[in-house]
Amino acid sequence: MYTKTTSSLIHYIASFETQHLNQKLRLLDLNTDQARTINFIASHPDSMQRDVAHYLHRQEASVTNLLKGLVRRNLVVRTIPVENERTKLLSLTQAGNDLVKKIQTSFTQINATLEDPLSDADATKLTELLYVVQKQLDKSQE
């Protein structure tokens, strides 16, 4: 007999979220990491590549190609500040800024889909419990 475990339920929800977001973001010609990167840069102007890598939980080297693609598509700009020529600061172009609201709508829709069947108190409690789990996972990776 198969019983649903916490990890199998989390996996199911994560898979659902991924499929739903991929479908919505495909219409914007983006994948999830590209959308999350644009959203991050919109919230953190003049951030650096390592900030994006940390946010995405990826190695800096793997974020390089992601950013190159966004620069090539004229969605992100890398600027080199005068005071530190080794640093490149990331910002969005007008085209990148135009996508932000559409991207945020996709993320808001999936969040609403997940939380709609819950009361406000249950949604808050679930978020709190998941945060506890996340902190434990972060500790285990140190």
DOMARZA-363273 format. One record per atom (N, C-alpha, C): residue number from 1; x, y negated, z negated; atom name; chain. Coordinates in Angstrom, 2 decimals, m for minus. Layout:
! DOMARZA-363273
(NUM,(X,Y,Z),CA,A)
...
END
This chain:
! DOMARZA-363273
(1,(0.84,1.18,0.00),N,A)
(1,(0.00,0.00,0.00),CA,A)
(1,(0.88,m1.24,0.00),C,A)
(2,(0.53,m2.19,0.86),N,A)
(2,(1.31,m3.42,0.99),CA,A)
(2,(0.72,m4.50,0.10),C,A)
(3,(1.56,m5.07,m0.76),N,A)
(3,(1.11,m6.20,m1.57),CA,A)
(3,(1.91,m7.43,m1.15),C,A)
(4,(1.24,m8.54,m1.10),N,A)
(4,(1.93,m9.77,m0.71),CA,A)
(4,(2.74,m10.28,m1.89),C,A)
(5,(3.99,m10.49,m1.64),N,A)
(5,(4.89,m11.02,m2.65),CA,A)
(5,(5.03,m12.52,m2.44),C,A)
(6,(5.59,m13.19,m3.42),N,A)
(6,(5.82,m14.62,m3.29),CA,A)
(6,(6.66,m14.90,m2.05),C,A)
(7,(7.72,m14.15,m1.86),N,A)
(7,(8.60,m14.41,m0.72),CA,A)
(7,(7.90,m14.13,0.61),C,A)
(8,(7.04,m13.11,0.67),N,A)
(8,(6.34,m12.84,1.92),CA,A)
(8,(5.31,m13.94,2.23),C,A)
(9,(4.69,m14.49,1.20),N,A)
(9,(3.75,m15.59,1.41),CA,A)
(9,(4.48,m16.86,1.85),C,A)
(10,(5.62,m17.13,1.24),N,A)
(10,(6.42,m18.29,1.65),CA,A)
(10,(6.87,m18.12,3.10),C,A)
(11,(7.30,m16.91,3.45),N,A)
(11,(7.71,m16.63,4.82),CA,A)
(11,(6.55,m16.85,5.79),C,A)
(12,(5.38,m16.37,5.46),N,A)
(12,(4.20,m16.53,6.31),CA,A)
(12,(3.87,m18.02,6.51),C,A)
(13,(3.87,m18.78,5.42),N,A)
(13,(3.56,m20.21,5.51),CA,A)
(13,(4.63,m20.94,6.32),C,A)
(14,(5.89,m20.61,6.09),N,A)
(14,(6.98,m21.24,6.85),CA,A)
(14,(6.87,m20.91,8.33),C,A)
(15,(6.53,m19.67,8.66),N,A)
(15,(6.36,m19.28,10.07),CA,A)
(15,(5.20,m20.04,10.70),C,A)
(16,(4.10,m20.15,9.97),N,A)
(16,(2.95,m20.91,10.46),CA,A)
(16,(3.33,m22.37,10.71),C,A)
(17,(4.03,m22.95,9.73),N,A)
(17,(4.46,m24.34,9.86),CA,A)
(17,(5.35,m24.52,11.09),C,A)
(18,(6.30,m23.62,11.26),N,A)
(18,(7.22,m23.70,12.39),CA,A)
(18,(6.47,m23.62,13.72),C,A)
(19,(5.57,m22.66,13.85),N,A)
(19,(4.80,m22.52,15.09),CA,A)
(19,(3.95,m23.76,15.36),C,A)
(20,(3.27,m24.25,14.33),N,A)
(20,(2.41,m25.42,14.48),CA,A)
(20,(3.22,m26.64,14.89),C,A)
(21,(4.33,m26.88,14.17),N,A)
(21,(5.17,m28.04,14.49),CA,A)
(21,(5.81,m27.92,15.87),C,A)
(22,(6.29,m26.73,16.20),N,A)
(22,(6.89,m26.54,17.53),CA,A)
(22,(5.90,m26.87,18.63),C,A)
(23,(4.66,m26.45,18.45),N,A)
(23,(3.62,m26.72,19.44),CA,A)
(23,(3.38,m28.22,19.58),C,A)
(24,(3.25,m28.93,18.47),N,A)
(24,(3.01,m30.38,18.49),CA,A)
(24,(4.22,m31.13,19.03),C,A)
(25,(5.42,m30.75,18.57),N,A)
(25,(6.63,m31.47,18.96),CA,A)
(25,(7.02,m31.19,20.40),C,A)
(26,(6.66,m30.02,20.91),N,A)
(26,(6.93,m29.69,22.32),CA,A)
(26,(6.27,m30.72,23.24),C,A)
(27,(5.11,m31.21,22.83),N,A)
(27,(4.40,m32.23,23.61),CA,A)
(27,(5.19,m33.54,23.66),C,A)
(28,(6.05,m33.75,22.67),N,A)
(28,(6.91,m34.94,22.62),CA,A)
(28,(8.30,m34.65,23.20),C,A)
(29,(8.49,m33.43,23.70),N,A)
(29,(9.77,m32.97,24.25),CA,A)
(29,(10.86,m32.98,23.18),C,A)
(30,(10.48,m32.51,21.97),N,A)
(30,(11.42,m32.44,20.85),CA,A)
(30,(11.32,m31.08,20.19),C,A)
(31,(12.41,m30.67,19.53),N,A)
(31,(12.33,m29.52,18.64),CA,A)
(31,(12.29,m30.03,17.20),C,A)
(32,(12.12,m29.15,16.25),N,A)
(32,(11.95,m29.56,14.86),CA,A)
(32,(13.16,m30.32,14.33),C,A)
(33,(14.36,m29.85,14.60),N,A)
(33,(15.56,m30.54,14.10),CA,A)
(33,(15.70,m31.92,14.72),C,A)
(34,(15.39,m32.06,16.00),N,A)
(34,(15.44,m33.38,16.63),CA,A)
(34,(14.43,m34.33,15.98),C,A)
(35,(13.23,m33.84,15.75),N,A)
(35,(12.19,m34.66,15.14),CA,A)
(35,(12.57,m35.04,13.72),C,A)
(36,(13.07,m34.08,12.95),N,A)
(36,(13.47,m34.38,11.57),CA,A)
(36,(14.63,m35.38,11.55),C,A)
(37,(15.55,m35.27,12.51),N,A)
(37,(16.67,m36.20,12.60),CA,A)
(37,(16.18,m37.61,12.89),C,A)
(38,(15.31,m37.75,13.86),N,A)
(38,(14.76,m39.07,14.19),CA,A)
(38,(14.02,m39.65,13.00),C,A)
(39,(13.23,m38.83,12.35),N,A)
(39,(12.48,m39.27,11.16),CA,A)
(39,(13.43,m39.70,10.05),C,A)
(40,(14.51,m38.94,9.85),N,A)
(40,(15.50,m39.27,8.82),CA,A)
(40,(16.18,m40.60,9.12),C,A)
(41,(16.61,m40.78,10.37),N,A)
(41,(17.30,m42.02,10.74),CA,A)
(41,(16.35,m43.22,10.61),C,A)
(42,(15.08,m43.01,10.93),N,A)
(42,(14.10,m44.10,10.77),CA,A)
(42,(13.99,m44.51,9.31),C,A)
(43,(14.07,m43.54,8.41),N,A)
(43,(13.97,m43.82,6.97),CA,A)
(43,(15.29,m44.25,6.36),C,A)
(44,(16.40,m43.94,7.04),N,A)
(44,(17.74,m44.24,6.52),CA,A)
(44,(18.58,m44.87,7.63),C,A)
(45,(18.26,m46.12,8.01),N,A)
(45,(19.04,m46.76,9.08),CA,A)
(45,(20.52,m46.86,8.70),C,A)
(46,(21.35,m46.80,9.69),N,A)
(46,(22.81,m46.86,9.51),CA,A)
(46,(23.35,m45.70,8.69),C,A)
(47,(22.67,m44.56,8.76),N,A)
(47,(23.19,m43.37,8.10),CA,A)
(47,(24.31,m42.79,8.97),C,A)
(48,(25.01,m41.82,8.42),N,A)
(48,(26.12,m41.20,9.14),CA,A)
(48,(25.77,m39.75,9.47),C,A)
(49,(26.55,m39.16,10.35),N,A)
(49,(26.32,m37.79,10.78),CA,A)
(49,(26.28,m36.83,9.59),C,A)
(50,(27.15,m37.02,8.63),N,A)
(50,(27.17,m36.11,7.48),CA,A)
(50,(25.87,m36.20,6.67),C,A)
(51,(25.25,m37.40,6.65),N,A)
(51,(23.97,m37.56,5.96),CA,A)
(51,(22.90,m36.71,6.65),C,A)
(52,(22.89,m36.73,7.97),N,A)
(52,(21.93,m35.94,8.74),CA,A)
(52,(22.20,m34.45,8.52),C,A)
(53,(23.47,m34.07,8.55),N,A)
(53,(23.84,m32.66,8.34),CA,A)
(53,(23.37,m32.18,6.97),C,A)
(54,(23.58,m33.00,5.96),N,A)
(54,(23.15,m32.63,4.60),CA,A)
(54,(21.63,m32.50,4.55),C,A)
(55,(20.93,m33.43,5.16),N,A)
(55,(19.47,m33.41,5.18),CA,A)
(55,(18.94,m32.15,5.88),C,A)
(56,(19.58,m31.77,6.98),N,A)
(56,(19.14,m30.60,7.74),CA,A)
(56,(19.70,m29.29,7.19),C,A)
(57,(20.61,m29.38,6.20),N,A)
(57,(21.29,m28.20,5.64),CA,A)
(57,(22.07,m27.47,6.74),C,A)
(58,(22.83,m28.25,7.51),N,A)
(58,(23.64,m27.71,8.58),CA,A)
(58,(25.05,m28.26,8.48),C,A)
(59,(25.97,m27.59,9.15),N,A)
(59,(27.35,m28.07,9.22),CA,A)
(59,(27.40,m29.33,10.09),C,A)
(60,(28.32,m30.24,9.75),N,A)
(60,(28.44,m31.47,10.54),CA,A)
(60,(28.70,m31.18,12.01),C,A)
(61,(29.53,m30.18,12.28),N,A)
(61,(29.86,m29.85,13.67),CA,A)
(61,(28.63,m29.44,14.46),C,A)
(62,(27.70,m28.74,13.84),N,A)
(62,(26.51,m28.31,14.57),CA,A)
(62,(25.54,m29.47,14.81),C,A)
(63,(25.65,m30.52,14.00),N,A)
(63,(24.80,m31.70,14.18),CA,A)
(63,(25.34,m32.58,15.31),C,A)
(64,(26.62,m32.43,15.63),N,A)
(64,(27.22,m33.23,16.70),CA,A)
(64,(26.46,m33.08,18.01),C,A)
(65,(26.21,m31.85,18.43),N,A)
(65,(25.51,m31.63,19.70),CA,A)
(65,(24.06,m32.12,19.63),C,A)
(66,(23.43,m31.96,18.49),N,A)
(66,(22.07,m32.45,18.30),CA,A)
(66,(22.04,m33.96,18.52),C,A)
(67,(22.97,m34.68,17.89),N,A)
(67,(23.02,m36.13,18.03),CA,A)
(67,(23.41,m36.56,19.44),C,A)
(68,(24.34,m35.83,20.06),N,A)
(68,(24.72,m36.15,21.44),CA,A)
(68,(23.51,m36.09,22.36),C,A)
(69,(22.68,m35.08,22.17),N,A)
(69,(21.47,m34.95,22.99),CA,A)
(69,(20.51,m36.10,22.78),C,A)
(70,(20.35,m36.55,21.53),N,A)
(70,(19.47,m37.67,21.23),CA,A)
(70,(20.03,m38.98,21.77),C,A)
(71,(21.35,m39.12,21.75),N,A)
(71,(22.00,m40.30,22.33),CA,A)
(71,(21.81,m40.29,23.85),C,A)
(72,(22.02,m39.14,24.46),N,A)
(72,(21.87,m39.00,25.91),CA,A)
(72,(20.45,m39.34,26.36),C,A)
(73,(19.48,m39.01,25.53),N,A)
(73,(18.08,m39.28,25.85),CA,A)
(73,(17.66,m40.70,25.46),C,A)
(74,(18.62,m41.50,25.00),N,A)
(74,(18.38,m42.89,24.63),CA,A)
(74,(17.39,m43.02,23.46),C,A)
(75,(17.50,m42.12,22.49),N,A)
(75,(16.66,m42.17,21.30),CA,A)
(75,(17.44,m42.63,20.08),C,A)
(76,(18.75,m42.36,20.09),N,A)
(76,(19.64,m42.70,18.97),CA,A)
(76,(20.86,m43.43,19.52),C,A)
(77,(21.36,m44.37,18.72),N,A)
(77,(22.58,m45.11,19.06),CA,A)
(77,(23.59,m44.88,17.96),C,A)
(78,(24.84,m44.68,18.37),N,A)
(78,(25.95,m44.61,17.41),CA,A)
(78,(26.73,m45.90,17.52),C,A)
(79,(26.90,m46.61,16.41),N,A)
(79,(27.69,m47.84,16.44),CA,A)
(79,(28.88,m47.68,15.50),C,A)
(80,(29.98,m48.27,15.89),N,A)
(80,(31.21,m48.19,15.09),CA,A)
(80,(31.37,m49.53,14.39),C,A)
(81,(31.32,m49.53,13.05),N,A)
(81,(31.48,m50.80,12.32),CA,A)
(81,(32.93,m51.30,12.41),C,A)
(82,(33.07,m52.60,12.40),N,A)
(82,(34.40,m53.22,12.52),CA,A)
(82,(35.30,m52.82,11.37),C,A)
(83,(34.74,m52.71,10.17),N,A)
(83,(35.57,m52.45,8.99),CA,A)
(83,(36.05,m51.00,8.88),C,A)
(84,(35.45,m50.08,9.66),N,A)
(84,(35.88,m48.68,9.60),CA,A)
(84,(35.64,m48.03,10.96),C,A)
(85,(36.67,m48.00,11.75),N,A)
(85,(36.55,m47.51,13.12),CA,A)
(85,(36.36,m46.00,13.20),C,A)
(86,(36.57,m45.30,12.11),N,A)
(86,(36.39,m43.84,12.11),CA,A)
(86,(34.96,m43.44,11.83),C,A)
(87,(34.16,m44.38,11.37),N,A)
(87,(32.77,m44.10,11.02),CA,A)
(87,(31.86,m44.48,12.17),C,A)
(88,(30.82,m43.69,12.36),N,A)
(88,(29.79,m44.03,13.34),CA,A)
(88,(28.45,m44.06,12.61),C,A)
(89,(27.79,m45.20,12.69),N,A)
(89,(26.50,m45.37,12.04),CA,A)
(89,(25.39,m45.07,13.04),C,A)
(90,(24.35,m44.42,12.57),N,A)
(90,(23.25,m44.00,13.44),CA,A)
(90,(22.05,m44.91,13.27),C,A)
(91,(21.45,m45.26,14.39),N,A)
(91,(20.21,m46.02,14.37),CA,A)
(91,(19.37,m45.58,15.56),C,A)
(92,(18.11,m45.96,15.54),N,A)
(92,(17.20,m45.58,16.61),CA,A)
(92,(17.11,m46.68,17.65),C,A)
(93,(16.96,m46.27,18.88),N,A)
(93,(16.65,m47.21,19.96),CA,A)
(93,(15.16,m47.52,19.88),C,A)
(94,(14.70,m48.41,20.74),N,A)
(94,(13.26,m48.69,20.77),CA,A)
(94,(12.48,m47.43,21.13),C,A)
(95,(13.01,m46.63,22.06),N,A)
(95,(12.34,m45.38,22.43),CA,A)
(95,(12.27,m44.43,21.24),C,A)
(96,(13.34,m44.38,20.45),N,A)
(96,(13.34,m43.55,19.25),CA,A)
(96,(12.33,m44.04,18.23),C,A)
(97,(12.29,m45.35,18.05),N,A)
(97,(11.31,m45.93,17.12),CA,A)
(97,(9.88,m45.67,17.58),C,A)
(98,(9.66,m45.68,18.88),N,A)
(98,(8.32,m45.42,19.42),CA,A)
(98,(7.85,m44.00,19.11),C,A)
(99,(8.79,m43.07,18.97),N,A)
(99,(8.44,m41.68,18.66),CA,A)
(99,(8.15,m41.42,17.19),C,A)
(100,(8.63,m42.29,16.32),N,A)
(100,(8.56,m42.04,14.88),CA,A)
(100,(7.13,m41.80,14.41),C,A)
(101,(6.20,m42.65,14.80),N,A)
(101,(4.82,m42.51,14.34),CA,A)
(101,(4.22,m41.19,14.83),C,A)
(102,(4.51,m40.80,16.05),N,A)
(102,(4.00,m39.54,16.59),CA,A)
(102,(4.59,m38.35,15.84),C,A)
(103,(5.86,m38.43,15.52),N,A)
(103,(6.52,m37.37,14.76),CA,A)
(103,(5.91,m37.28,13.37),C,A)
(104,(5.77,m38.41,12.71),N,A)
(104,(5.22,m38.41,11.36),CA,A)
(104,(3.78,m37.90,11.34),C,A)
(105,(3.04,m38.18,12.40),N,A)
(105,(1.68,m37.65,12.50),CA,A)
(105,(1.69,m36.13,12.54),C,A)
(106,(2.63,m35.54,13.28),N,A)
(106,(2.75,m34.08,13.35),CA,A)
(106,(3.04,m33.49,11.98),C,A)
(107,(3.97,m34.11,11.23),N,A)
(107,(4.31,m33.61,9.90),CA,A)
(107,(3.14,m33.82,8.92),C,A)
(108,(2.44,m34.93,9.05),N,A)
(108,(1.30,m35.21,8.18),CA,A)
(108,(0.18,m34.20,8.42),C,A)
(109,(m0.04,m33.87,9.70),N,A)
(109,(m1.10,m32.91,10.04),CA,A)
(109,(m0.82,m31.54,9.44),C,A)
(110,(0.40,m31.06,9.52),N,A)
(110,(0.70,m29.74,8.97),CA,A)
(110,(0.57,m29.77,7.45),C,A)
(111,(1.00,m30.86,6.83),N,A)
(111,(0.87,m30.97,5.38),CA,A)
(111,(m0.61,m30.96,4.97),C,A)
(112,(m1.43,m31.68,5.72),N,A)
(112,(m2.87,m31.71,5.43),CA,A)
(112,(m3.48,m30.32,5.60),C,A)
(113,(m3.07,m29.60,6.64),N,A)
(113,(m3.57,m28.25,6.88),CA,A)
(113,(m3.26,m27.35,5.69),C,A)
(114,(m2.07,m27.49,5.13),N,A)
(114,(m1.67,m26.67,3.99),CA,A)
(114,(m2.35,m27.09,2.70),C,A)
(115,(m2.62,m28.38,2.53),N,A)
(115,(m3.16,m28.87,1.25),CA,A)
(115,(m4.68,m29.02,1.23),C,A)
(116,(m5.33,m29.07,2.40),N,A)
(116,(m6.78,m29.29,2.44),CA,A)
(116,(m7.59,m28.30,1.59),C,A)
(117,(m7.25,m27.02,1.56),N,A)
(117,(m8.06,m26.12,0.76),CA,A)
(117,(m7.83,m26.24,m0.75),C,A)
(118,(m6.88,m27.08,m1.15),N,A)
(118,(m6.53,m27.22,m2.57),CA,A)
(118,(m7.13,m28.49,m3.16),C,A)
(119,(m7.44,m28.44,m4.42),N,A)
(119,(m7.82,m29.66,m5.13),CA,A)
(119,(m6.55,m30.50,m5.27),C,A)
(120,(m6.73,m31.78,m5.60),N,A)
(120,(m5.56,m32.64,m5.81),CA,A)
(120,(m4.66,m32.09,m6.91),C,A)
(121,(m5.29,m31.60,m7.97),N,A)
(121,(m4.52,m31.05,m9.10),CA,A)
(121,(m3.74,m29.80,m8.67),C,A)
(122,(m4.39,m28.93,m7.90),N,A)
(122,(m3.72,m27.71,m7.43),CA,A)
(122,(m2.58,m28.04,m6.46),C,A)
(123,(m2.81,m29.01,m5.57),N,A)
(123,(m1.76,m29.41,m4.63),CA,A)
(123,(m0.56,m29.96,m5.38),C,A)
(124,(m0.82,m30.78,m6.40),N,A)
(124,(0.26,m31.34,m7.21),CA,A)
(124,(1.00,m30.23,m7.95),C,A)
(125,(0.26,m29.30,m8.54),N,A)
(125,(0.88,m28.19,m9.29),CA,A)
(125,(1.71,m27.31,m8.36),C,A)
(126,(1.17,m27.03,m7.17),N,A)
(126,(1.92,m26.22,m6.20),CA,A)
(126,(3.23,m26.90,m5.82),C,A)
(127,(3.17,m28.20,m5.57),N,A)
(127,(4.38,m28.95,m5.22),CA,A)
(127,(5.38,m28.91,m6.37),C,A)
(128,(4.90,m29.07,m7.58),N,A)
(128,(5.78,m29.01,m8.75),CA,A)
(128,(6.45,m27.64,m8.87),C,A)
(129,(5.67,m26.58,m8.68),N,A)
(129,(6.21,m25.22,m8.78),CA,A)
(129,(7.23,m24.95,m7.67),C,A)
(130,(6.94,m25.39,m6.48),N,A)
(130,(7.88,m25.19,m5.37),CA,A)
(130,(9.16,m25.99,m5.60),C,A)
(131,(9.04,m27.14,m6.22),N,A)
(131,(10.22,m27.93,m6.55),CA,A)
(131,(11.11,m27.18,m7.55),C,A)
(132,(10.50,m26.52,m8.51),N,A)
(132,(11.25,m25.71,m9.49),CA,A)
(132,(12.00,m24.60,m8.76),C,A)
(133,(11.32,m23.94,m7.83),N,A)
(133,(11.96,m22.87,m7.05),CA,A)
(133,(13.10,m23.44,m6.23),C,A)
(134,(12.88,m24.59,m5.60),N,A)
(134,(13.93,m25.21,m4.79),CA,A)
(134,(15.16,m25.53,m5.64),C,A)
(135,(14.95,m26.09,m6.82),N,A)
(135,(16.08,m26.41,m7.70),CA,A)
(135,(16.86,m25.15,m8.04),C,A)
(136,(16.17,m24.05,m8.28),N,A)
(136,(16.83,m22.79,m8.59),CA,A)
(136,(17.65,m22.30,m7.40),C,A)
(137,(17.08,m22.42,m6.22),N,A)
(137,(17.80,m22.02,m5.01),CA,A)
(137,(19.03,m22.89,m4.80),C,A)
(138,(18.89,m24.18,m5.03),N,A)
(138,(20.04,m25.09,m4.90),CA,A)
(138,(21.14,m24.70,m5.87),C,A)
(139,(20.77,m24.35,m7.10),N,A)
(139,(21.77,m23.94,m8.10),CA,A)
(139,(22.49,m22.67,m7.67),C,A)
(140,(21.75,m21.75,m7.08),N,A)
(140,(22.35,m20.46,m6.69),CA,A)
(140,(23.33,m20.62,m5.54),C,A)
(141,(23.25,m21.75,m4.81),N,A)
(141,(24.16,m21.98,m3.68),CA,A)
(141,(25.41,m22.75,m4.10),C,A)
(142,(25.46,m23.21,m5.32),N,A)
(142,(26.63,m23.99,m5.78),CA,A)
(142,(27.82,m23.12,m6.00),C,A)
END
